[in-house]
Amino acid sequence: KTKNDYFMDMLSEVLSWGAKIQFITGDSWYSSTGNLKTIRKHGIRFMFGIDCNRKVSPEKGQWFQLRLLPNFHQGQVVWLKDFGFVQLFKTQLKEQQRFYIVYQDEDDLLSFEGFHELHSSHWKIEQYHRMIKQVCHIEKFQVRRSKLILNHIFSALMAYVEIQKNQFERIFENVYRWQKKLFRPMIKNFIDDFILDKNHLLPQRVYK
């Protein structure tokens, strides 16, 4: 299955629970035309990151890649190719520009302040996924039995909760800096112990 297939499966499952979804947000990996049309079919509003090479039309008969769109302004309404009308927004993270599309009722356009609030929620979800993968290593396990896999996932989730608790209590603020501080001495000690009496493994210069 592709990532978009998994997205469709998750959406179908959540809808089967009877959840009343107000907004769906995601990054550009999941902003395929098929995904966007499926969400719209269910009457759900969305905000997605979108690749800068996607084509939009500000006026009938004019097509531009997003990064080349002239006279861009926040909240601009354009026609996204093969989909329909969306609003465009752009953020600046250091030197990286990111484009976002918002879909909702045409009579209910989102202000830039509204987008900023929505993007803030989106970014918190991004941070959660990044932390649970990079720090809690939820994807890294060496087992195959389903029970053991579930144990690993549960442990990763509990680790995330503990990290959030420590951040809330100001034990540390930056989890990535804390991670480096925690593991660098361990790695250094391992290397220092490992290289003892290992000079014979080093490349030897051959003299003629």
C-alpha positions, 0 to 999 in steps of 0.5 A, spaced: 500 500 500 502 507 498 501 512 503 495 515 500 492 508 501 493 508 508 491 515 509 484 513 505 484 507 510 485 511 516 479 516 514 474 511 513 476 508 520 475 514 523 469 516 519 466 509 521 467 511 529 462 517 528 467 522 529 464 529 527 470 532 523 471 539 523 478 540 519 483 535 517 490 538 516 496 534 513 503 535 510 504 535 502 505 528 502 498 527 503 495 532 499 494 528 492 488 530 488 485 523 490 485 525 497 483 532 497 477 530 493 475 524 498 475 529 503 471 534 500 466 528 498 465 527 505 463 535 506 470 536 511 474 542 510 481 541 510 488 545 510 494 541 507 501 543 505 502 543 498 508 542 493 511 549 490 510 545 483 503 544 483 499 548 478 494 553 480 490 558 476 488 565 479 484 567 472 481 563 467 486 560 462 492 562 466 496 557 469 502 557 474 506 553 478 505 555 485 512 558 486 512 562 480 505 565 481 505 573 480 502 578 485 501 572 491 497 575 497 495 571 503 488 568 502 488 568 495 483 564 492 485 560 486 483 554 482 487 548 484 488 544 477 484 537 477 480 539 484 477 546 484 477 553 488 482 553 494 485 559 498 493 559 498 497 561 504 504 561 505 509 561 511 516 562 512 521 558 516 528 560 516 530 560 509 524 555 507 517 557 504 512 553 505 505 553 501 498 551 504 491 550 501 485 551 505 478 548 503 472 550 506 465 553 504 466 559 498 462 564 502 466 563 508 473 565 507 479 564 512 482 570 514 490 570 515 489 570 523 484 564 522 490 561 518 495 562 523 491 559 528 489 553 524 497 552 522 499 553 529 494 546 531 497 543 525 504 545 527 503 541 534 501 535 530 507 535 526 512 536 532 508 530 535 510 526 529 517 528 529 518 527 536 515 520 537 519 518 531 526 521 532 526 521 540 521 515 542 523 511 536 516 508 535 518 505 528 524 502 530 523 495 533 526 488 532 520 483 533 514 480 529 509 478 533 503 482 534 503 483 541 510 485 542 509 490 537 503 493 540 508 493 547 513 497 543 508 502 541 505 503 548 512 504 551 514 509 545 507 513 547 508 512 554 515 515 553 512 521 549 508 522 555 513 522 560 517 527 555 511 532 555 511 531 563 518 533 564 517 539 559 511 542 562 515 541 569 521 545 566 526 539 567 528 541 560 526 545 554 529 542 548 528 535 547 533 534 542 538 538 546 537 533 552 537 527 547 544 529 545 546 531 552 544 524 554 547 519 549 553 523 547 557 521 553 554 514 552 557 513 545 563 516 547 565 511 552 563 506 548 568 508 543 573 509 548 572 502 550 572 499 544 578 502 540 582 499 546 587 494 543 584 495 536 590 498 533 591 492 528 585 494 525 587 501 523 590 501 516 597 499 515 602 503 511 606 499 507 613 501 506 617 498 500 
